[in-house]
Amino acid sequence: MKISPEGKTYLTQVLAESEVKSLRFFGIQGCCGMNLSVALDPAQETDKVKIIEGIAVAVDPTIEAQLTDVTIHAEEENGNIGLVLLGYAPTSC
């Protein structure tokens, strides 16, 4: 997993304004298997925590393989900035 310069800038600003100081990736069981979710949440006991570009990223081991070649990036759309996972290929039914 990597973080683009735009992703780092955005996450640094968001985390500076948040009480939680880590980004957490986790899975939510859906009809087609495990769905990827992300939130500003503290790491859970079973998470693997990595510091990427100075940002704490917690990853639930059940979805770790889905994030191997992913780059966390930030893009603006319609005046709003949000995270984009470049290289992420969601599973489907």
C-alpha atoms as an extended CHARMM CRD file, in Angstrom:
* protein
*
        93  EXT
         1         1  MET       CA              0.0000000000        0.0000000000        0.0000000000  PROA      1               0.0000000000
         2         2  LYS       CA              1.1780000000        3.4940000000       -0.8680000000  PROA      2               0.0000000000
         3         3  ILE       CA             -0.0660000000        7.0470000000       -0.3720000000  PROA      3               0.0000000000
         4         4  SER       CA              0.1800000000        9.6100000000       -3.1730000000  PROA      4               0.0000000000
         5         5  PRO       CA              1.3390000000       13.1610000000       -2.4010000000  PROA      5               0.0000000000
         6         6  GLU       CA             -2.2610000000       14.3650000000       -2.8240000000  PROA      6               0.0000000000
         7         7  GLY       CA             -3.5050000000       11.6300000000       -0.5040000000  PROA      7               0.0000000000
         8         8  LYS       CA             -0.8860000000       12.5130000000        2.0930000000  PROA      8               0.0000000000
         9         9  THR       CA             -1.7890000000       16.2130000000        2.0120000000  PROA      9               0.0000000000
        10        10  TYR       CA             -5.5080000000       15.4840000000        2.3650000000  PROA      10              0.0000000000
        11        11  LEU       CA             -5.1080000000       12.8800000000        5.1160000000  PROA      11              0.0000000000
        12        12  THR       CA             -2.6880000000       15.0810000000        7.0560000000  PROA      12              0.0000000000
        13        13  GLN       CA             -5.3040000000       17.8580000000        7.1140000000  PROA      13              0.0000000000
        14        14  VAL       CA             -8.1760000000       15.5230000000        8.0170000000  PROA      14              0.0000000000
        15        15  LEU       CA             -6.2540000000       13.7640000000       10.7860000000  PROA      15              0.0000000000
        16        16  ALA       CA             -5.0660000000       17.1000000000       12.2290000000  PROA      16              0.0000000000
        17        17  GLU       CA             -8.7270000000       18.0750000000       12.7340000000  PROA      17              0.0000000000
        18        18  SER       CA             -9.7870000000       14.6700000000       14.1070000000  PROA      18              0.0000000000
        19        19  GLU       CA             -9.5100000000       13.1640000000       17.5770000000  PROA      19              0.0000000000
        20        20  VAL       CA             -8.6390000000        9.8520000000       15.8990000000  PROA      20              0.0000000000
        21        21  LYS       CA             -5.1540000000        9.8230000000       14.4190000000  PROA      21              0.0000000000
        22        22  SER       CA             -5.3360000000        6.7620000000       12.1700000000  PROA      22              0.0000000000
        23        23  LEU       CA             -7.0180000000        5.5760000000        9.0110000000  PROA      23              0.0000000000
        24        24  ARG       CA             -8.5090000000        2.0890000000        9.3050000000  PROA      24              0.0000000000
        25        25  PHE       CA             -9.3680000000       -0.3720000000        6.5280000000  PROA      25              0.0000000000
        26        26  PHE       CA            -11.6930000000       -3.2120000000        7.4760000000  PROA      26              0.0000000000
        27        27  GLY       CA            -14.1330000000       -5.6630000000        5.9610000000  PROA      27              0.0000000000
        28        28  ILE       CA            -17.9050000000       -5.7670000000        6.2470000000  PROA      28              0.0000000000
        29        29  GLN       CA            -19.6170000000       -9.0130000000        5.3240000000  PROA      29              0.0000000000
        30        30  GLY       CA            -22.0020000000       -8.5980000000        2.3920000000  PROA      30              0.0000000000
        31        31  CYS       CA            -24.0110000000      -10.8730000000        0.1280000000  PROA      31              0.0000000000
        32        32  CYS       CA            -21.0190000000      -11.3870000000       -2.1660000000  PROA      32              0.0000000000
        33        33  GLY       CA            -18.3570000000      -11.7930000000        0.4950000000  PROA      33              0.0000000000
        34        34  MET       CA            -16.2250000000       -9.2800000000        2.3220000000  PROA      34              0.0000000000
        35        35  ASN       CA            -16.6630000000       -5.6250000000        1.2920000000  PROA      35              0.0000000000
        36        36  LEU       CA            -13.9090000000       -3.1040000000        1.8940000000  PROA      36              0.0000000000
        37        37  SER       CA            -14.6260000000       -0.1640000000        4.1750000000  PROA      37              0.0000000000
        38        38  VAL       CA            -12.4540000000        2.6820000000        5.4460000000  PROA      38              0.0000000000
        39        39  ALA       CA            -12.8890000000        5.0900000000        8.3520000000  PROA      39              0.0000000000
        40        40  LEU       CA            -11.0560000000        7.3550000000       10.7500000000  PROA      40              0.0000000000
        41        41  ASP       CA            -10.9680000000        4.7780000000       13.5190000000  PROA      41              0.0000000000
        42        42  PRO       CA             -8.4140000000        3.5960000000       16.0390000000  PROA      42              0.0000000000
        43        43  ALA       CA             -6.7190000000        0.2890000000       15.2850000000  PROA      43              0.0000000000
        44        44  GLN       CA             -8.3670000000       -2.8450000000       16.6110000000  PROA      44              0.0000000000
        45        45  GLU       CA             -6.3690000000       -5.4590000000       18.5070000000  PROA      45              0.0000000000
        46        46  THR       CA             -6.0270000000       -7.7700000000       15.4830000000  PROA      46              0.0000000000
        47        47  ASP       CA             -5.1830000000       -5.0410000000       12.9280000000  PROA      47              0.0000000000
        48        48  LYS       CA             -1.7840000000       -4.6590000000       11.3350000000  PROA      48              0.0000000000
        49        49  VAL       CA             -0.6440000000       -1.0640000000       11.7550000000  PROA      49              0.0000000000
        50        50  LYS       CA              1.7350000000        0.4840000000        9.2390000000  PROA      50              0.0000000000
        51        51  ILE       CA              3.1550000000        3.9830000000        9.0800000000  PROA      51              0.0000000000
        52        52  ILE       CA              2.9800000000        5.0640000000        5.4380000000  PROA      52              0.0000000000
        53        53  GLU       CA              4.2860000000        8.5170000000        4.5290000000  PROA      53              0.0000000000
        54        54  GLY       CA              4.0070000000        9.4310000000        8.2300000000  PROA      54              0.0000000000
        55        55  ILE       CA              0.3470000000        8.3640000000        8.4670000000  PROA      55              0.0000000000
        56        56  ALA       CA             -0.8450000000        5.5160000000       10.6860000000  PROA      56              0.0000000000
        57        57  VAL       CA             -2.8470000000        3.0280000000        8.6320000000  PROA      57              0.0000000000
        58        58  ALA       CA             -4.5460000000        0.1040000000       10.3780000000  PROA      58              0.0000000000
        59        59  VAL       CA             -5.5830000000       -2.8590000000        8.2410000000  PROA      59              0.0000000000
        60        60  ASP       CA             -7.8560000000       -5.7080000000        9.2700000000  PROA      60              0.0000000000
        61        61  PRO       CA             -6.0390000000       -8.9230000000        8.2400000000  PROA      61              0.0000000000
        62        62  THR       CA             -9.2030000000      -10.2570000000        6.5290000000  PROA      62              0.0000000000
        63        63  ILE       CA             -8.8940000000       -7.6450000000        3.7690000000  PROA      63              0.0000000000
        64        64  GLU       CA             -5.1180000000       -7.0910000000        3.7220000000  PROA      64              0.0000000000
        65        65  ALA       CA             -4.6180000000       -9.0040000000        0.4510000000  PROA      65              0.0000000000
        66        66  GLN       CA             -7.0750000000       -6.6770000000       -1.3470000000  PROA      66              0.0000000000
        67        67  LEU       CA             -4.8650000000       -3.6760000000       -0.5520000000  PROA      67              0.0000000000
        68        68  THR       CA             -1.4420000000       -4.9550000000       -1.6430000000  PROA      68              0.0000000000
        69        69  ASP       CA             -1.1480000000       -2.8710000000       -4.8380000000  PROA      69              0.0000000000
        70        70  VAL       CA             -3.3910000000        0.0200000000       -3.7760000000  PROA      70              0.0000000000
        71        71  THR       CA             -2.4100000000        3.6890000000       -3.6380000000  PROA      71              0.0000000000
        72        72  ILE       CA             -4.4440000000        5.9690000000       -1.3830000000  PROA      72              0.0000000000
        73        73  HSD       CA             -5.0690000000        9.1130000000       -3.3930000000  PROA      73              0.0000000000
        74        74  ALA       CA             -7.2310000000       12.2320000000       -3.0110000000  PROA      74              0.0000000000
        75        75  GLU       CA             -9.2330000000       13.7720000000       -5.8350000000  PROA      75              0.0000000000
        76        76  GLU       CA            -11.6010000000       16.6880000000       -6.1260000000  PROA      76              0.0000000000
        77        77  GLU       CA            -15.0050000000       16.1900000000       -7.6970000000  PROA      77              0.0000000000
        78        78  ASN       CA            -17.7470000000       18.8410000000       -7.7800000000  PROA      78              0.0000000000
        79        79  GLY       CA            -15.8650000000       20.9370000000       -5.2290000000  PROA      79              0.0000000000
        80        80  ASN       CA            -15.4910000000       18.0860000000       -2.7290000000  PROA      80              0.0000000000
        81        81  ILE       CA            -12.2620000000       16.2540000000       -1.9750000000  PROA      81              0.0000000000
        82        82  GLY       CA            -12.3520000000       12.5690000000       -1.1730000000  PROA      82              0.0000000000
        83        83  LEU       CA            -10.1750000000        9.4880000000       -1.0290000000  PROA      83              0.0000000000
        84        84  VAL       CA             -9.7570000000        7.2370000000       -4.0350000000  PROA      84              0.0000000000
        85        85  LEU       CA             -8.0890000000        3.8280000000       -3.9220000000  PROA      85              0.0000000000
        86        86  LEU       CA             -6.0460000000        3.5870000000       -7.1170000000  PROA      86              0.0000000000
        87        87  GLY       CA             -5.4690000000       -0.0180000000       -8.1500000000  PROA      87              0.0000000000
        88        88  TYR       CA             -8.3120000000       -1.3840000000       -6.0230000000  PROA      88              0.0000000000
        89        89  ALA       CA            -10.4090000000       -3.9950000000       -7.8130000000  PROA      89              0.0000000000
        90        90  PRO       CA            -13.5370000000       -4.7360000000       -5.7690000000  PROA      90              0.0000000000
        91        91  THR       CA            -14.9590000000       -8.2000000000       -5.9010000000  PROA      91              0.0000000000
        92        92  SER       CA            -18.4600000000       -8.5650000000       -7.2910000000  PROA      92              0.0000000000
        93        93  CYS       CA            -21.1970000000      -11.1810000000       -7.4330000000  PROA      93              0.0000000000
